[in-house]
Amino acid sequence: MISNIRKIKLKSEINIVPMLDILLVLLLIFVVTSPILTQSLEVDLPDSTNTKAITTDNLMVILEVIGIDNYNILVNDVRIESVQQNKIISIIKEQIEKNSKIFFFIGGDKEVHYNEIIKMLNILHNLGIKSVGLLTNPILD
């Protein structure tokens, strides 16, 4: 009987399969949740004392300048984020064809260079849009 006990050898290896299962589950959770956490971008508008609230029944397009050749666009509560300049032009042309009495507003973060706001104003002017509103935050006394 003693001879049978000596023949049994102990294995001192780590079973890596459960560890890989846990790792893959954590990776899957990270991949699924990371786009959800970074969906919105906060724009810090400049302040102004002479502001009016936007009230209109017509179609509105809000262009947010968030960086160099990087824009967000909001068309009737449908938001498209991180759009390049050529895509913005095609979206604006599409909206003008749908409704010629469309209202355009431009907003930009305080940190965005003034040149980028002027670039967007020039794009709208070249597309035949004569009236554009600028978005600001009201200063409350």
Buried (B, 14 or more C-beta within 10 A) or exposed (E): EEEEEEEEEEEEEEEEEEEEEEEEEEEEEEEEEEEEEEEEBEBEBBEEEEEEEEEEEEBBBBBBBBBEEBBBBBBEEEEEBEBEEEEBBEBBEEBBEEEEEBBBBBBBBEEBEEEBBEBBBEBBEEBEBEEBBBBBEEEEE
